[in-house]
């Protein structure tokens, strides 16, 4: 599908400036005032009206940090600042990112607001755009068991769906009828910004249609066990314009389960990559890119409006990096010319995080049971990078024996309060999602003699097991409900 005309990132800045009611001169004066107050190394050098004009016309690139400074200078609220940064980052997606049918996203605060309780569970949006043509493009947007179908306008600005609040888990799912683009962001997009950009706006609270067959309802004993949490949930449902009658049929999902999930019928991870996955001499996946070098350059320059220096700075800010792990602009430019990976630790995951690619830049291995410590019961703890939010993968291998290719076993997975029993066989690669930027470990009980490797990124054709996890117990289910309420309450969203 040919790319649709992208919305210039400079146009996003101009529209938000107009929303704030400032002229170019006004903004320049505010930036100079901000510079005089900050006097830091990263302050904006706004000594002339031409600087602001160059930003809005795209003649000069910016970093996300500087876009935040502009948003502050415009007098925007923190939620509006988040929205402006997200729209600026997403503006060029259609000019450089490969379109695809299926998109998913776990909402998490902007990096510089991760420690702010008000940013947890805040308002969120998804921006949908499709390629040019006369045909209509439909999209199914779903969160947990609720969803709705829409027709996306065939325009360069498409459709924006707002939600008054968000939680990191489960992921928001977007499925188009034909390859298109979905960008996700935090914050509040004011109506006049939507109007100036000629975007069709939709209220996210319309996602009320049940998408799945309702699970069996809780029996009386089960309801009694979690009654305080159910009462609290019922009292709060109205605050989000969601009827309790829409929630009640889904409560059976709280029930713990020991059912082994089969491989048959599971969806596969869909990517636009046509290459062959590389492995080491033991057959385990190794670090590798899923985008061609020229595509990576286009994503950085056109899709995200970042200089190589700004991209390197963002990657080094993702997590504390030692001297040997610092990513340089030269390394990024070499990557974009030849696809050569430097020795810097986790360059793929860190750049993927900066470019907001949700694992589609490439895959990295972070764990191998052949070198990790595993206890006598076959329990191993997998720690993915703390900053990572997005798809992760497990590659399972059976013991070497005559029936290696046909033998099957049940893999026991625990992640926080969630549990899953998954049937696997030799060579199975499964993918799920890490929903929160934290150090929570995925606990895996390996069958005797089996081994596994694990890592980050969207492995093509991996079996998707992100859905149908169960609470490990009713106590865990109650804690999950409480956790969601607390996130929204601490953020002031209730």
Protein Blocks (a to p, Z undefined) as FASTA:
>chain_A
ZZdddddfklmmmmmmmmnopafklmmmmmmmmmmmnopakbccdfbfklmmmmmnopac
cdfklmmmmmmmnopafklmmmmmmmmmmmmmmmmpccdfbdcddddddfklmmpmklgo
pacdddddddedjbdcdddddehjbccddddddbfklpadddfbdcfbdcdddddfbdcd
ddddedjddfklmmmnopacddfklmmbcfbdcdddddfklmmmmmmmmmmmmmmmmmno
pafklmmmmmmmmpccfbdcdfehpacdddfbfbdcdddfkopacdddfbdfklmmmmmm
mmnopafklmmmmmmmmpccdfklpccfklmmmmmmnopacfbehklmmmmmmnonnopn
bccdfbdfklmccdfkopacddddfklgcdddddddddddfklmmpccdddddehjbccd
ddddehiacddddfbdcfbdcdddddehiacdddedjdehiacfkgopacfbfklmmmmm
mmmmmmmmmnopZZ
